């Protein structure tokens, strides 16, 4: 009887383990990859996860971020519809799985480039294949010349994470900001991974100050944006933080603070609800206090 029970448990475990990849694949079965042309050779792909930037031209295909692993085939099909091929170069704006999940597939034939901290955080993940890791890393910035354009990869410190990069197509006048911009929504700031509200605000100010006023902006999430959208995001983050901190100082609980944020209810979307944003600001304030 013990042998029978053991065999039955082993069989059940095998079925559950075998079904996990299928369940993960089913999660994205109905996802469609949509393409939006930004300039002549630059596109934005949307599906599930972070927005993908694409440069397609005579030098081949370059992509910025690659969403989830299960979507790699659909992403490749979308690239082929643009007249491109598998990417020669993959740029990671940061290490989160909804932006780097396709690394393992696309890194088999392309070179992955990212900030030093992205490679370090990916290395810390269990069972990640070598093809998923950046082969080229940098500290502050690096320049890539591709398809007749000059792409400046610029580190944005202590913002969304500690390894964020924005990618500036200087000729095309396009900026991919990764998760340093959630267009029309409150951002996720990954405090345990080196992010901070102060750093996020500082990085947005840097973009507004240094980028051309007519630049087109690909956000990490949300529709195609411009500098006005970046400025609006900055204003909302600063306003809501001020309201949350004032509420904390007045001894209000989260429910009371949420009422004070009623004018910004529409900004609490998806993963980052108003309640979660309040939690992020509270945790950030506690972290700031600990650092003083």
C-alpha positions as YAML, in Angstrom:
chain: A
units: angstrom
residues:
- id: 1
  name: UNK
  ca: [0.00, 0.00, 0.00]
- id: 2
  name: UNK
  ca: [2.86, 2.39, 0.84]
- id: 3
  name: UNK
  ca: [4.49, 1.65, -2.51]
- id: 4
  name: UNK
  ca: [1.18, 2.28, -4.32]
- id: 5
  name: UNK
  ca: [0.66, 5.59, -2.47]
- id: 6
  name: UNK
  ca: [4.19, 6.69, -3.27]
- id: 7
  name: UNK
  ca: [3.77, 5.90, -6.94]
- id: 8
  name: UNK
  ca: [0.45, 7.70, -7.05]
- id: 9
  name: UNK
  ca: [1.98, 10.79, -5.35]
- id: 10
  name: UNK
  ca: [4.93, 10.72, -7.75]
- id: 11
  name: UNK
  ca: [2.62, 10.51, -10.74]
- id: 12
  name: UNK
  ca: [0.49, 13.36, -9.44]
- id: 13
  name: UNK
  ca: [3.56, 15.51, -8.84]
- id: 14
  name: UNK
  ca: [4.79, 14.81, -12.37]
- id: 15
  name: UNK
  ca: [1.44, 15.85, -13.83]
- id: 16
  name: UNK
  ca: [1.42, 19.09, -11.82]
- id: 17
  name: UNK
  ca: [4.97, 19.96, -12.83]
- id: 18
  name: UNK
  ca: [4.27, 19.17, -16.46]
- id: 19
  name: UNK
  ca: [1.16, 21.32, -16.40]
- id: 20
  name: UNK
  ca: [2.90, 24.44, -15.05]
- id: 21
  name: UNK
  ca: [4.51, 25.50, -18.37]
- id: 22
  name: UNK
  ca: [1.20, 24.79, -20.13]
- id: 23
  name: UNK
  ca: [-0.67, 26.97, -17.62]
- id: 24
  name: UNK
  ca: [1.89, 29.73, -18.11]
- id: 25
  name: UNK
  ca: [1.51, 29.45, -21.88]
- id: 26
  name: UNK
  ca: [-2.30, 29.47, -21.64]
- id: 27
  name: UNK
  ca: [-2.10, 32.73, -19.71]
- id: 28
  name: UNK
  ca: [-0.86, 34.42, -22.87]
- id: 29
  name: UNK
  ca: [-2.80, 32.35, -25.41]
- id: 30
  name: UNK
  ca: [-5.16, 35.21, -26.29]
- id: 31
  name: UNK
  ca: [-2.55, 37.97, -26.25]
- id: 32
  name: UNK
  ca: [-2.08, 39.76, -29.55]
- id: 33
  name: UNK
  ca: [1.00, 41.82, -30.35]
- id: 34
  name: UNK
  ca: [-0.02, 45.15, -31.86]
- id: 35
  name: UNK
  ca: [2.34, 47.42, -33.76]
- id: 36
  name: UNK
  ca: [2.39, 51.21, -33.84]
- id: 37
  name: UNK
  ca: [4.77, 53.10, -36.10]
- id: 38
  name: UNK
  ca: [6.48, 55.92, -34.22]
- id: 39
  name: UNK
  ca: [8.83, 57.22, -36.93]
- id: 40
  name: UNK
  ca: [10.09, 55.83, -40.23]
- id: 41
  name: UNK
  ca: [12.17, 53.02, -38.69]
- id: 42
  name: UNK
  ca: [11.03, 53.01, -35.05]
- id: 43
  name: UNK
  ca: [7.99, 51.12, -33.78]
- id: 44
  name: UNK
  ca: [6.25, 50.32, -30.52]
- id: 45
  name: UNK
  ca: [4.89, 46.83, -29.90]
- id: 46
  name: UNK
  ca: [2.26, 46.18, -27.23]
- id: 47
  name: UNK
  ca: [1.06, 42.85, -25.91]
- id: 48
  name: UNK
  ca: [1.36, 41.79, -22.28]
- id: 49
  name: UNK
  ca: [4.01, 43.36, -20.10]
- id: 50
  name: UNK
  ca: [6.24, 46.28, -20.95]
- id: 51
  name: UNK
  ca: [6.07, 48.11, -24.26]
- id: 52
  name: UNK
  ca: [8.70, 47.03, -26.78]
- id: 53
  name: UNK
  ca: [10.68, 49.52, -28.85]
- id: 54
  name: UNK
  ca: [11.87, 48.37, -32.28]
- id: 55
  name: UNK
  ca: [14.41, 49.68, -34.78]
- id: 56
  name: UNK
  ca: [14.15, 47.91, -38.12]
- id: 57
  name: UNK
  ca: [16.36, 48.75, -41.09]
- id: 58
  name: UNK
  ca: [19.40, 47.87, -43.17]
- id: 59
  name: UNK
  ca: [21.47, 46.89, -40.12]
- id: 60
  name: UNK
  ca: [18.78, 44.47, -39.00]
- id: 61
  name: UNK
  ca: [16.48, 44.51, -36.00]
- id: 62
  name: UNK
  ca: [17.04, 45.94, -32.53]
- id: 63
  name: UNK
  ca: [14.47, 45.64, -29.76]
- id: 64
  name: UNK
  ca: [14.10, 47.34, -26.40]
- id: 65
  name: UNK
  ca: [12.66, 44.87, -23.87]
- id: 66
  name: UNK
  ca: [10.95, 41.60, -24.79]
- id: 67
  name: UNK
  ca: [7.95, 41.03, -22.47]
- id: 68
  name: UNK
  ca: [7.27, 37.44, -21.28]
- id: 69
  name: UNK
  ca: [8.97, 34.24, -22.42]
- id: 70
  name: UNK
  ca: [5.74, 32.71, -23.76]
- id: 71
  name: UNK
  ca: [5.27, 35.64, -26.12]
- id: 72
  name: UNK
  ca: [8.65, 35.35, -27.87]
- id: 73
  name: UNK
  ca: [7.16, 33.58, -30.89]
- id: 74
  name: UNK
  ca: [4.42, 36.19, -31.30]
- id: 75
  name: UNK
  ca: [6.95, 38.99, -30.93]
- id: 76
  name: UNK
  ca: [9.17, 37.43, -33.59]
- id: 77
  name: UNK
  ca: [6.18, 37.15, -35.93]
- id: 78
  name: UNK
  ca: [5.39, 40.83, -35.39]
- id: 79
  name: UNK
  ca: [9.00, 41.72, -36.20]
- id: 80
  name: UNK
  ca: [8.83, 39.72, -39.43]
- id: 81
  name: UNK
  ca: [5.66, 41.56, -40.43]
- id: 82
  name: UNK
  ca: [7.71, 44.76, -40.19]
- id: 83
  name: UNK
  ca: [10.22, 43.26, -42.63]
- id: 84
  name: UNK
  ca: [12.67, 42.49, -39.85]
- id: 85
  name: UNK
  ca: [14.16, 39.31, -38.45]
- id: 86
  name: UNK
  ca: [15.26, 37.99, -35.10]
- id: 87
  name: UNK
  ca: [16.88, 40.88, -33.22]
- id: 88
  name: UNK
  ca: [20.64, 41.32, -33.49]
- id: 89
  name: UNK
  ca: [20.59, 43.48, -30.36]
- id: 90
  name: UNK
  ca: [18.29, 43.36, -27.32]
- id: 91
  name: UNK
  ca: [18.31, 46.28, -24.89]
- id: 92
  name: UNK
  ca: [16.88, 45.78, -21.39]
- id: 93
  name: UNK
  ca: [15.54, 48.88, -19.64]
- id: 94
  name: UNK
  ca: [15.59, 46.98, -16.30]
- id: 95
  name: UNK
  ca: [15.42, 43.43, -14.98]
- id: 96
  name: UNK
  ca: [11.71, 42.77, -14.30]
- id: 97
  name: UNK
  ca: [10.29, 39.67, -15.97]
- id: 98
  name: UNK
  ca: [7.62, 41.49, -17.98]
- id: 99
  name: UNK
  ca: [10.49, 43.25, -19.78]
- id: 100
  name: UNK
  ca: [13.15, 40.50, -19.89]
- id: 101
  name: UNK
  ca: [11.14, 37.28, -20.16]
- id: 102
  name: UNK
  ca: [12.05, 36.87, -23.83]
- id: 103
  name: UNK
  ca: [15.79, 37.23, -23.17]
- id: 104
  name: UNK
  ca: [16.39, 33.49, -23.01]
- id: 105
  name: UNK
  ca: [15.00, 33.03, -26.52]
- id: 106
  name: UNK
  ca: [16.28, 36.16, -28.24]
- id: 107
  name: UNK
  ca: [19.63, 35.98, -26.45]
- id: 108
  name: UNK
  ca: [20.39, 32.71, -28.27]
- id: 109
  name: UNK
  ca: [21.05, 34.65, -31.48]
- id: 110
  name: UNK
  ca: [21.31, 38.28, -30.38]
- id: 111
  name: UNK
  ca: [23.45, 40.34, -28.00]
- id: 112
  name: UNK
  ca: [21.73, 41.58, -24.85]
- id: 113
  name: UNK
  ca: [22.83, 44.97, -23.50]
- id: 114
  name: UNK
  ca: [21.86, 46.34, -20.10]
- id: 115
  name: UNK
  ca: [23.05, 48.19, -17.02]
- id: 116
  name: UNK
  ca: [25.45, 46.36, -14.69]
- id: 117
  name: UNK
  ca: [22.75, 45.99, -12.04]
- id: 118
  name: UNK
  ca: [20.41, 44.26, -14.49]
- id: 119
  name: UNK
  ca: [22.92, 41.49, -15.09]
- id: 120
  name: UNK
  ca: [23.59, 41.20, -11.34]
- id: 121
  name: UNK
  ca: [19.88, 40.85, -10.52]
- id: 122
  name: UNK
  ca: [19.26, 38.37, -13.34]
- id: 123
  name: UNK
  ca: [22.25, 36.31, -12.17]
- id: 124
  name: UNK
  ca: [20.61, 36.08, -8.76]
- id: 125
  name: UNK
  ca: [17.58, 34.32, -10.24]
- id: 126
  name: UNK
  ca: [17.51, 30.53, -10.09]
- id: 127
  name: UNK
  ca: [17.72, 28.39, -13.22]
- id: 128
  name: UNK
  ca: [18.05, 31.27, -15.65]
- id: 129
  name: UNK
  ca: [19.84, 30.07, -18.81]
- id: 130
  name: UNK
  ca: [23.03, 31.85, -19.91]
- id: 131
  name: UNK
  ca: [21.28, 33.12, -23.05]
- id: 132
  name: UNK
  ca: [19.04, 35.31, -20.85]
- id: 133
  name: UNK
  ca: [21.95, 37.32, -19.45]
- id: 134
  name: UNK
  ca: [23.29, 40.61, -20.82]
- id: 135
  name: UNK
  ca: [26.64, 40.15, -22.58]
- id: 136
  name: UNK
  ca: [27.40, 43.88, -22.63]
- id: 137
  name: UNK
  ca: [26.92, 46.03, -19.53]
- id: 138
  name: UNK
  ca: [27.79, 49.57, -18.49]
- id: 139
  name: UNK
  ca: [27.70, 51.90, -15.50]
- id: 140
  name: UNK
  ca: [26.51, 55.31, -16.66]
- id: 141
  name: UNK
  ca: [25.92, 55.28, -20.42]
- id: 142
  name: UNK
  ca: [26.80, 53.65, -23.71]
- id: 143
  name: UNK
  ca: [26.17, 54.55, -27.35]
- id: 144
  name: UNK
  ca: [24.98, 52.17, -30.07]
- id: 145
  name: UNK
  ca: [25.07, 53.08, -33.76]
- id: 146
  name: UNK
  ca: [22.35, 51.18, -35.59]
- id: 147
  name: UNK
  ca: [20.18, 51.68, -38.68]
- id: 148
  name: UNK
  ca: [21.61, 55.13, -39.32]
- id: 149
  name: UNK
  ca: [20.78, 56.39, -35.85]
- id: 150
  name: UNK
  ca: [22.70, 57.06, -32.65]
- id: 151
  name: UNK
  ca: [21.13, 55.43, -29.62]
- id: 152
  name: UNK
  ca: [22.19, 56.80, -26.24]
- id: 153
  name: UNK
  ca: [21.57, 54.41, -23.36]
- id: 154
  name: UNK
  ca: [21.49, 56.49, -20.19]
- id: 155
  name: UNK
  ca: [21.29, 55.11, -16.66]
- id: 156
  name: UNK
  ca: [18.49, 56.52, -14.50]
- id: 157
  name: UNK
  ca: [19.61, 55.86, -10.91]
- id: 158
  name: UNK
  ca: [17.46, 54.77, -7.98]
- id: 159
  name: UNK
  ca: [14.16, 55.32, -9.76]
- id: 160
  name: UNK
  ca: [11.96, 52.38, -10.69]
- id: 161
  name: UNK
  ca: [14.87, 50.08, -9.72]
- id: 162
  name: UNK
  ca: [18.63, 50.56, -9.40]
- id: 163
  name: UNK
  ca: [19.27, 49.45, -12.97]
- id: 164
  name: UNK
  ca: [16.96, 51.52, -15.16]
- id: 165
  name: UNK
  ca: [17.97, 52.77, -18.58]
- id: 166
  name: UNK
  ca: [16.31, 55.16, -21.01]
- id: 167
  name: UNK
  ca: [17.11, 54.78, -24.72]
- id: 168
  name: UNK
  ca: [17.30, 57.94, -26.79]
- id: 169
  name: UNK
  ca: [17.11, 57.65, -30.59]
- id: 170
  name: UNK
  ca: [18.80, 60.96, -31.35]
- id: 171
  name: UNK
  ca: [18.06, 61.12, -35.08]
- id: 172
  name: UNK
  ca: [14.54, 59.69, -34.91]
- id: 173
  name: UNK
  ca: [13.80, 61.89, -31.86]
- id: 174
  name: UNK
  ca: [12.27, 59.03, -29.87]
- id: 175
  name: UNK
  ca: [12.82, 58.13, -26.23]
- id: 176
  name: UNK
  ca: [12.05, 54.76, -24.66]
- id: 177
  name: UNK
  ca: [11.74, 55.31, -20.90]
- id: 178
  name: UNK
  ca: [11.01, 51.80, -19.69]
- id: 179
  name: UNK
  ca: [9.16, 51.81, -16.38]
- id: 180
  name: UNK
  ca: [10.36, 55.30, -15.59]
- id: 181
  name: UNK
  ca: [7.04, 56.22, -17.20]
- id: 182
  name: UNK
  ca: [3.64, 54.62, -16.69]
- id: 183
  name: UNK
  ca: [1.67, 56.86, -19.02]
- id: 184
  name: UNK
  ca: [-1.58, 57.93, -17.37]
- id: 185
  name: UNK
  ca: [-1.11, 55.68, -14.34]
- id: 186
  name: UNK
  ca: [0.66, 55.65, -11.00]
- id: 187
  name: UNK
  ca: [4.05, 53.94, -11.24]
- id: 188
  name: UNK
  ca: [5.37, 50.87, -9.53]
- id: 189
  name: UNK
  ca: [8.53, 51.75, -7.63]
- id: 190
  name: UNK
  ca: [10.47, 48.66, -6.62]
- id: 191
  name: UNK
  ca: [11.95, 49.74, -3.30]
- id: 192
  name: UNK
  ca: [13.59, 46.37, -2.46]
- id: 193
  name: UNK
  ca: [15.38, 46.52, -5.83]
- id: 194
  name: UNK
  ca: [16.94, 49.93, -5.25]
- id: 195
  name: UNK
  ca: [14.10, 52.15, -6.42]
- id: 196
  name: UNK
  ca: [12.93, 55.28, -4.62]
- id: 197
  name: UNK
  ca: [10.28, 57.96, -5.03]
- id: 198
  name: UNK
  ca: [12.92, 60.72, -4.85]
- id: 199
  name: UNK
  ca: [14.96, 59.02, -7.55]
- id: 200
  name: UNK
  ca: [11.91, 58.48, -9.75]
- id: 201
  name: UNK
  ca: [11.00, 62.17, -9.48]
- id: 202
  name: UNK
  ca: [14.58, 63.25, -10.15]
- id: 203
  name: UNK
  ca: [14.75, 61.08, -13.27]
- id: 204
  name: UNK
  ca: [11.50, 62.52, -14.66]
- id: 205
  name: UNK
  ca: [12.84, 66.02, -14.08]
- id: 206
  name: UNK
  ca: [16.01, 65.05, -15.94]
- id: 207
  name: UNK
  ca: [14.00, 63.88, -18.93]
- id: 208
  name: UNK
  ca: [11.90, 67.07, -19.02]
- id: 209
  name: UNK
  ca: [14.99, 69.23, -18.64]
- id: 210
  name: UNK
  ca: [17.29, 67.50, -21.14]
- id: 211
  name: UNK
  ca: [15.12, 65.98, -23.87]
- id: 212
  name: UNK
  ca: [13.79, 67.90, -26.92]
- id: 213
  name: UNK
  ca: [10.33, 69.33, -26.30]
- id: 214
  name: UNK
  ca: [8.91, 67.59, -29.39]
- id: 215
  name: UNK
  ca: [10.35, 64.13, -28.68]
- id: 216
  name: UNK
  ca: [8.07, 61.09, -28.91]
- id: 217
  name: UNK
  ca: [8.13, 58.95, -25.79]
- id: 218
  name: UNK
  ca: [7.58, 55.19, -25.54]
- id: 219
  name: UNK
  ca: [6.55, 54.47, -21.95]
- id: 220
  name: UNK
  ca: [7.10, 51.22, -20.12]
- id: 221
  name: UNK
  ca: [3.31, 50.89, -19.93]
- id: 222
  name: UNK
  ca: [0.46, 52.79, -21.53]
- id: 223
  name: UNK
  ca: [0.01, 54.58, -24.85]
- id: 224
  name: UNK
  ca: [2.64, 56.48, -26.81]
- id: 225
  name: UNK
  ca: [3.47, 59.70, -24.98]
- id: 226
  name: UNK
  ca: [5.21, 63.05, -25.22]
- id: 227
  name: UNK
  ca: [7.01, 65.43, -22.85]
- id: 228
  name: UNK
  ca: [3.69, 66.86, -21.71]
- id: 229
  name: UNK
  ca: [2.68, 63.37, -20.53]
- id: 230
  name: UNK
  ca: [5.99, 63.02, -18.67]
- id: 231
  name: UNK
  ca: [5.37, 66.38, -16.98]
- id: 232
  name: UNK
  ca: [1.84, 65.34, -16.05]
- id: 233
  name: UNK
  ca: [3.12, 62.11, -14.51]
- id: 234
  name: UNK
  ca: [5.67, 64.07, -12.51]
- id: 235
  name: UNK
  ca: [3.01, 66.45, -11.24]
- id: 236
  name: UNK
  ca: [0.71, 63.62, -10.16]
- id: 237
  name: UNK
  ca: [3.50, 61.78, -8.34]
- id: 238
  name: UNK
  ca: [4.57, 64.93, -6.50]
- id: 239
  name: UNK
  ca: [0.99, 65.95, -5.66]
- id: 240
  name: UNK
  ca: [-0.06, 62.52, -4.43]
- id: 241
  name: UNK
  ca: [3.08, 62.06, -2.35]
- id: 242
  name: UNK
  ca: [2.46, 65.41, -0.69]
- id: 243
  name: UNK
  ca: [-1.13, 64.39, 0.12]
- id: 244
  name: UNK
  ca: [-0.05, 61.02, 1.50]
- id: 245
  name: UNK
  ca: [2.71, 62.49, 3.66]
- id: 246
  name: UNK
  ca: [0.39, 65.21, 4.96]
- id: 247
  name: UNK
  ca: [-2.18, 62.55, 5.82]
- id: 248
  name: UNK
  ca: [0.43, 60.48, 7.63]
- id: 249
  name: UNK
  ca: [1.52, 63.52, 9.64]
- id: 250
  name: UNK
  ca: [-2.12, 64.19, 10.54]
- id: 251
  name: UNK
  ca: [-2.48, 60.64, 11.84]
- id: 252
  name: UNK
  ca: [-4.88, 59.46, 9.15]
- id: 253
  name: UNK
  ca: [-5.15, 55.80, 8.24]
- id: 254
  name: UNK
  ca: [-4.86, 54.53, 4.66]
- id: 255
  name: UNK
  ca: [-8.62, 54.73, 4.11]
- id: 256
  name: UNK
  ca: [-8.65, 58.39, 5.11]
- id: 257
  name: UNK
  ca: [-5.68, 59.17, 2.90]
- id: 258
  name: UNK
  ca: [-7.36, 57.36, -0.01]
- id: 259
  name: UNK
  ca: [-10.33, 59.70, 0.36]
- id: 260
  name: UNK
  ca: [-7.97, 62.68, 0.12]
- id: 261
  name: UNK
  ca: [-6.66, 61.21, -3.16]
- id: 262
  name: UNK
  ca: [-10.11, 61.09, -4.73]
- id: 263
  name: UNK
  ca: [-9.15, 63.50, -7.52]
- id: 264
  name: UNK
  ca: [-6.49, 61.01, -8.64]
- id: 265
  name: UNK
  ca: [-8.64, 57.88, -8.56]
- id: 266
  name: UNK
  ca: [-8.32, 57.39, -12.33]
- id: 267
  name: UNK
  ca: [-4.54, 57.13, -11.94]
- id: 268
  name: UNK
  ca: [-4.88, 54.03, -9.77]
- id: 269
  name: UNK
  ca: [-4.96, 51.38, -12.48]
- id: 270
  name: UNK
  ca: [-4.17, 47.68, -12.66]
- id: 271
  name: UNK
  ca: [-1.30, 46.56, -10.47]
- id: 272
  name: UNK
  ca: [-0.86, 49.96, -8.79]
- id: 273
  name: UNK
  ca: [-4.12, 50.85, -7.13]
- id: 274
  name: UNK
  ca: [-4.48, 53.93, -4.96]
- id: 275
  name: UNK
  ca: [-4.06, 51.73, -1.87]
- id: 276
  name: UNK
  ca: [-0.87, 50.16, -3.22]
- id: 277
  name: UNK
  ca: [0.51, 53.59, -4.11]
- id: 278
  name: UNK
  ca: [-0.15, 54.77, -0.56]
- id: 279
  name: UNK
  ca: [1.74, 51.71, 0.66]
- id: 280
  name: UNK
  ca: [4.69, 52.47, -1.61]
- id: 281
  name: UNK
  ca: [4.93, 56.05, -0.37]
- id: 282
  name: UNK
  ca: [4.65, 54.97, 3.25]
- id: 283
  name: UNK
  ca: [7.40, 52.38, 2.77]
- id: 284
  name: UNK
  ca: [9.54, 54.91, 0.95]
- id: 285
  name: UNK
  ca: [9.10, 57.44, 3.76]
- id: 286
  name: UNK
  ca: [10.12, 54.80, 6.30]
- id: 287
  name: UNK
  ca: [13.15, 53.92, 4.18]
- id: 288
  name: UNK
  ca: [14.13, 57.58, 3.90]
- id: 289
  name: UNK
  ca: [13.89, 57.94, 7.68]
- id: 290
  name: UNK
  ca: [16.12, 54.92, 8.17]
- id: 291
  name: UNK
  ca: [18.75, 56.38, 5.83]
- id: 292
  name: UNK
  ca: [18.92, 59.74, 7.65]
...
